[in-house]
Amino acid sequence: MDCHEAKNYISLYIDEEIADSMADQLLQHTEECAACRQLLLDMDYLSRLLEVAGQNITAAPDGFKDSIIQELGQNKGPLLEPILKIIQDGYKHLKSRFSRQD
């Protein structure tokens, strides 16, 4: 396995979505390659941080979006809706990712 291939498998390895044979190849590569080993350690650390942060996620109260729009005034501007959608989608993604571990 080369570095390019290893980088493609690190996230799958951390999420335990990789076949055992590929995991073995990845681990063998990281034993020999300091850069990929560090990337694996860094990504694993980040994954654990996100897991801990995700444990404290609570649902936004009903009317949250509407109250933000009201606070900003009736003129939403061209960027407000896309920003709110990104926030909502990000919240839904995090909630679904960490609720599976319960």
Backbone as ProteinMPNN parsed JSONL, in Angstrom:
{"seq_chain_A": "MDCHEAKNYISLYIDEEIADSMADQLLQHTEECAACRQLLLDMDYLSRLLEVAGQNITAAPDGFKDSIIQELGQNKGPLLEPILKIIQDGYKHLKSRFSRQD", "coords_chain_A": {"N_chain_A": [[0.857, -1.175, 0.0], [0.548, 2.232, -0.827], [1.196, 5.708, 0.109], [-0.822, 7.398, -0.909], [-2.977, 5.637, -1.304], [-3.259, 4.738, 1.316], [-4.146, 7.053, 2.635], [-6.714, 7.209, 1.659], [-7.96, 5.163, 2.999], [-7.839, 5.627, 5.722], [-9.922, 7.064, 7.098], [-12.009, 5.243, 6.781], [-10.979, 3.124, 8.244], [-10.883, 4.207, 10.846], [-13.6, 4.58, 11.284], [-14.35, 1.998, 11.389], [-15.132, 0.658, 9.063], [-13.916, -0.955, 7.209], [-12.483, -3.688, 5.481], [-10.948, -6.481, 7.112], [-8.562, -7.387, 5.944], [-7.701, -5.159, 4.463], [-7.407, -3.355, 6.531], [-5.274, -4.516, 7.877], [-3.27, -4.182, 5.936], [-3.17, -1.392, 5.865], [-2.34, -0.789, 8.497], [0.144, -2.026, 8.474], [1.426, -0.43, 6.59], [1.402, 2.034, 7.98], [3.127, 1.443, 10.029], [5.527, 1.541, 8.764], [5.622, 4.032, 7.581], [6.069, 7.19, 8.637], [4.686, 9.601, 8.188], [2.075, 8.857, 7.352], [1.368, 7.377, 9.579], [1.274, 9.4, 11.517], [-0.807, 10.918, 10.452], [-2.928, 9.095, 10.698], [-3.033, 8.894, 13.514], [-3.653, 11.571, 14.158], [-6.145, 11.915, 12.877], [-7.647, 9.984, 14.184], [-7.61, 11.021, 16.766], [-9.003, 13.431, 16.338], [-11.48, 12.377, 15.582], [-12.269, 11.192, 17.979], [-12.496, 13.479, 19.58], [-14.656, 14.75, 18.305], [-16.6, 12.857, 18.808], [-16.904, 13.038, 21.596], [-17.738, 15.705, 21.764], [-20.117, 15.482, 20.375], [-21.738, 14.131, 22.133], [-22.918, 15.97, 23.691], [-24.764, 17.308, 22.21], [-27.771, 18.944, 21.708], [-31.187, 19.236, 20.755], [-32.181, 21.961, 18.724], [-34.326, 24.504, 19.895], [-37.878, 24.619, 19.172], [-38.85, 26.837, 16.646], [-36.452, 28.154, 16.464], [-35.016, 28.879, 14.099], [-36.836, 30.739, 13.021], [-36.808, 32.692, 15.022], [-34.22, 33.678, 14.797], [-34.293, 34.795, 12.244], [-36.214, 36.744, 12.696], [-34.878, 38.359, 14.552], [-32.871, 39.345, 12.937], [-34.272, 40.924, 11.308], [-36.719, 41.705, 8.792], [-35.557, 41.721, 6.286], [-33.916, 39.306, 4.897], [-31.67, 38.952, 3.368], [-29.356, 37.813, 0.827], [-27.702, 35.719, 1.663], [-28.527, 34.569, 4.048], [-30.482, 32.426, 4.149], [-29.083, 30.207, 2.846], [-26.999, 29.923, 4.723], [-28.359, 29.279, 7.094], [-29.426, 26.842, 6.264], [-27.098, 25.31, 5.954], [-26.261, 25.224, 8.629], [-28.422, 23.832, 9.788], [-28.31, 21.395, 8.329], [-25.761, 20.508, 9.052], [-26.133, 20.144, 11.793], [-28.068, 18.098, 11.755], [-26.573, 16.069, 10.552], [-24.496, 15.633, 12.455], [-26.051, 14.886, 14.65], [-27.264, 12.517, 13.709], [-25.019, 10.954, 13.272], [-23.908, 10.588, 15.831], [-26.018, 9.642, 17.325], [-26.331, 7.046, 16.563], [-24.606, 5.605, 18.101], [-25.66, 5.177, 20.551]], "CA_chain_A": [[0.0, 0.0, 0.0], [1.313, 3.477, -0.839], [0.622, 6.784, 0.933], [-2.082, 7.867, -1.501], [-3.995, 4.64, -0.996], [-3.448, 4.729, 2.774], [-4.964, 8.211, 3.004], [-8.102, 6.906, 1.31], [-8.508, 4.145, 3.894], [-7.731, 5.995, 7.138], [-11.255, 7.362, 7.651], [-12.756, 3.984, 6.841], [-10.413, 2.356, 9.353], [-11.325, 4.829, 12.098], [-15.04, 4.327, 11.41], [-14.514, 0.538, 11.395], [-15.87, 0.316, 7.848], [-12.9, -1.459, 6.3], [-12.249, -5.129, 5.607], [-9.787, -6.809, 7.946], [-7.344, -7.485, 5.124], [-7.263, -3.794, 4.152], [-6.949, -2.771, 7.791], [-3.928, -5.052, 8.106], [-2.356, -3.506, 5.003], [-3.032, -0.008, 6.311], [-1.517, -0.769, 9.705], [1.513, -2.351, 8.073], [1.969, 0.772, 5.957], [1.648, 3.074, 8.986], [4.315, 1.059, 10.8], [6.699, 1.878, 7.955], [5.538, 5.416, 7.083], [5.814, 8.1, 9.755], [3.693, 10.616, 7.811], [0.744, 8.243, 7.392], [1.115, 7.018, 10.971], [0.858, 10.624, 12.195], [-2.136, 11.263, 9.939], [-3.865, 8.178, 11.346], [-3.167, 9.31, 14.914], [-4.349, 12.862, 14.194], [-7.549, 11.734, 12.507], [-8.279, 9.23, 15.265], [-7.786, 11.976, 17.859], [-10.094, 14.326, 15.943], [-12.713, 11.597, 15.638], [-12.634, 11.051, 19.393], [-12.966, 14.792, 20.039], [-16.0, 14.954, 17.766], [-17.504, 11.947, 19.512], [-17.176, 13.634, 22.907], [-18.54, 16.909, 21.531], [-21.433, 15.057, 19.923], [-22.532, 13.624, 23.245], [-23.586, 17.098, 24.33], [-25.636, 17.98, 21.245], [-29.196, 18.921, 22.015], [-31.998, 19.768, 19.661], [-32.51, 23.38, 18.754], [-35.731, 24.656, 20.272], [-38.827, 24.95, 18.114], [-38.882, 28.254, 16.313], [-35.107, 28.727, 16.524], [-34.735, 29.54, 12.823], [-37.704, 31.912, 12.904], [-36.369, 33.746, 15.947], [-33.017, 34.293, 14.229], [-34.729, 35.643, 11.134], [-36.894, 37.897, 13.275], [-33.853, 39.224, 15.136], [-32.131, 39.986, 11.859], [-35.177, 41.8, 10.575], [-37.445, 41.082, 7.693], [-34.674, 41.593, 5.128], [-33.058, 38.157, 5.165], [-30.424, 39.023, 2.616], [-29.176, 36.658, -0.058], [-26.891, 34.647, 2.235], [-29.049, 34.025, 5.3], [-31.107, 31.107, 3.966], [-28.077, 29.149, 2.681], [-26.262, 29.745, 5.977], [-29.23, 28.529, 8.006], [-29.516, 25.461, 5.761], [-25.837, 24.655, 6.304], [-26.298, 24.971, 10.071], [-29.394, 22.759, 10.035], [-27.792, 20.144, 7.77], [-24.644, 20.09, 9.894], [-26.689, 19.629, 13.047], [-28.702, 16.805, 11.475], [-25.504, 15.095, 10.302], [-23.858, 15.292, 13.73], [-27.006, 14.17, 15.492], [-27.432, 11.15, 13.206], [-23.758, 10.227, 13.44], [-23.653, 10.225, 17.216], [-27.15, 8.932, 17.922], [-26.173, 5.633, 16.231], [-23.732, 4.96, 19.074], [-26.39, 4.99, 21.809]], "C_chain_A": [[0.899, 1.232, 0.0], [0.567, 4.553, -0.042], [-0.724, 7.266, 0.396], [-3.223, 6.914, -1.159], [-4.299, 4.624, 0.502], [-4.356, 5.872, 3.209], [-6.438, 7.974, 2.695], [-8.759, 5.934, 2.283], [-8.516, 4.552, 5.367], [-9.096, 6.272, 7.754], [-12.096, 6.101, 7.778], [-12.274, 3.125, 8.009], [-10.923, 2.899, 10.689], [-12.801, 4.549, 12.344], [-15.378, 2.834, 11.417], [-15.372, 0.062, 10.223], [-14.932, -0.243, 6.785], [-12.732, -2.958, 6.54], [-10.974, -5.378, 6.406], [-8.496, -6.857, 7.143], [-6.803, -6.103, 4.771], [-6.766, -3.093, 5.406], [-5.538, -3.242, 8.099], [-2.904, -4.373, 7.205], [-2.111, -2.061, 5.43], [-2.119, 0.071, 7.528], [-0.063, -1.112, 9.391], [2.169, -1.126, 7.441], [2.291, 1.837, 7.005], [2.803, 2.71, 9.92], [5.586, 1.502, 10.083], [6.748, 3.353, 7.56], [5.138, 6.359, 8.215], [4.723, 9.122, 9.424], [2.276, 10.048, 7.881], [0.376, 7.814, 8.809], [0.618, 8.246, 11.737], [-0.527, 11.06, 11.737], [-3.202, 10.384, 10.579], [-4.1, 8.584, 12.797], [-3.953, 10.614, 15.029], [-5.833, 12.705, 13.885], [-8.309, 10.943, 13.565], [-8.56, 10.152, 16.45], [-8.956, 12.917, 17.558], [-11.438, 13.612, 16.013], [-13.196, 11.441, 17.076], [-13.134, 12.372, 19.978], [-14.384, 15.059, 19.563], [-17.014, 14.055, 18.456], [-17.884, 12.521, 20.874], [-18.053, 14.871, 22.745], [-19.96, 16.541, 21.14], [-22.32, 14.542, 21.028], [-23.333, 14.734, 23.913], [-24.502, 17.861, 23.383], [-27.085, 17.829, 21.681], [-29.941, 19.551, 20.848], [-32.21, 21.264, 19.839], [-33.986, 23.511, 19.095], [-36.609, 24.981, 19.067], [-38.818, 26.453, 17.89], [-37.52, 28.921, 16.306], [-34.778, 29.51, 15.254], [-35.552, 30.82, 12.695], [-37.262, 33.037, 13.824], [-35.105, 34.428, 15.442], [-33.4, 35.247, 13.11], [-35.403, 36.901, 11.664], [-35.883, 38.878, 13.865], [-33.081, 39.978, 14.061], [-33.001, 40.937, 11.048], [-35.799, 41.075, 9.401], [-36.58, 40.9, 6.456], [-33.656, 40.494, 5.412], [-31.712, 38.268, 4.46], [-30.206, 37.746, 1.821], [-28.429, 35.488, 0.579], [-27.509, 33.977, 3.451], [-29.636, 32.63, 5.136], [-30.073, 30.005, 3.739], [-27.28, 28.882, 3.961], [-27.095, 28.945, 6.964], [-29.368, 27.074, 7.561], [-28.25, 24.69, 6.102], [-25.817, 24.303, 7.781], [-27.235, 23.812, 10.373], [-28.88, 21.414, 9.531], [-26.636, 19.611, 8.606], [-25.122, 19.505, 11.202], [-27.3, 18.25, 12.832], [-27.651, 15.718, 11.266], [-24.849, 14.669, 11.613], [-24.788, 14.484, 14.613], [-27.16, 12.724, 15.026], [-26.166, 10.333, 13.414], [-23.583, 9.746, 14.872], [-24.83, 9.534, 17.883], [-27.074, 7.444, 17.617], [-25.372, 4.888, 17.287], [-24.433, 4.69, 20.386], [-26.792, 3.567, 22.013]], "O_chain_A": [[1.889, 1.284, 0.729], [-0.552, 4.332, 0.421], [-1.654, 7.511, 1.164], [-4.308, 7.348, -0.771], [-5.457, 4.511, 0.905], [-5.234, 5.687, 4.051], [-7.311, 8.484, 3.397], [-9.986, 5.888, 2.379], [-9.147, 3.878, 6.182], [-9.395, 5.762, 8.833], [-12.809, 5.916, 8.765], [-13.076, 2.476, 8.68], [-11.345, 2.133, 11.556], [-13.21, 4.308, 13.481], [-16.549, 2.456, 11.447], [-16.221, -0.817, 10.371], [-15.14, -0.022, 5.592], [-12.83, -3.429, 7.673], [-10.041, -4.576, 6.373], [-7.451, -6.413, 7.617], [-5.59, -5.89, 4.775], [-5.809, -2.32, 5.35], [-4.699, -2.454, 8.535], [-1.808, -4.03, 7.646], [-0.984, -1.569, 5.365], [-1.22, 0.911, 7.578], [0.853, -0.542, 9.984], [3.329, -0.821, 7.721], [3.34, 2.476, 6.931], [3.394, 3.596, 10.539], [6.597, 1.801, 10.719], [7.819, 3.867, 7.236], [4.003, 6.324, 8.691], [3.921, 9.47, 10.291], [1.376, 10.695, 8.416], [-0.791, 7.878, 9.198], [-0.335, 8.155, 12.511], [-1.333, 11.521, 12.546], [-4.265, 10.875, 10.961], [-5.241, 8.615, 13.256], [-4.817, 10.748, 15.895], [-6.678, 13.298, 14.556], [-9.485, 11.205, 13.813], [-9.623, 10.072, 17.066], [-9.796, 13.167, 18.422], [-12.427, 14.193, 16.46], [-14.391, 11.545, 17.352], [-14.076, 12.39, 20.77], [-15.22, 15.539, 20.329], [-18.161, 14.453, 18.663], [-19.053, 12.493, 21.259], [-19.004, 15.063, 23.503], [-20.908, 17.219, 21.536], [-23.541, 14.519, 20.877], [-24.308, 14.469, 24.616], [-24.969, 18.95, 23.72], [-27.553, 16.731, 21.982], [-29.371, 20.307, 20.061], [-32.393, 21.76, 20.951], [-34.805, 22.717, 18.633], [-36.145, 25.542, 18.075], [-38.781, 27.236, 18.84], [-37.437, 30.141, 16.157], [-34.322, 30.652, 15.316], [-35.025, 31.862, 12.308], [-37.331, 34.208, 13.452], [-34.934, 35.631, 15.637], [-32.897, 36.368, 13.036], [-35.188, 37.995, 11.142], [-36.019, 40.089, 13.696], [-32.685, 41.125, 14.266], [-32.501, 41.67, 10.194], [-35.42, 39.949, 9.077], [-36.846, 40.008, 5.652], [-32.653, 40.727, 6.086], [-30.719, 37.718, 4.936], [-30.809, 36.714, 2.116], [-28.518, 34.366, 0.079], [-27.053, 32.906, 3.851], [-29.313, 31.736, 5.918], [-30.166, 28.954, 4.374], [-26.929, 27.736, 4.245], [-26.583, 28.026, 7.604], [-29.42, 26.173, 8.399], [-28.327, 23.528, 6.5], [-25.403, 23.204, 8.151], [-26.882, 22.908, 11.131], [-29.0, 20.405, 10.226], [-26.539, 18.407, 8.842], [-24.595, 18.498, 11.674], [-27.079, 17.338, 13.629], [-27.808, 14.591, 11.736], [-24.667, 13.476, 11.857], [-24.371, 13.516, 15.249], [-27.184, 11.807, 15.846], [-26.241, 9.139, 13.704], [-23.154, 8.615, 15.098], [-24.651, 8.895, 18.92], [-27.683, 6.645, 18.328], [-25.447, 3.661, 17.364], [-23.864, 4.036, 21.26], [-27.415, 3.241, 23.024]]}, "name": "protein", "num_of_chains": 1, "seq": "MDCHEAKNYISLYIDEEIADSMADQLLQHTEECAACRQLLLDMDYLSRLLEVAGQNITAAPDGFKDSIIQELGQNKGPLLEPILKIIQDGYKHLKSRFSRQD"}
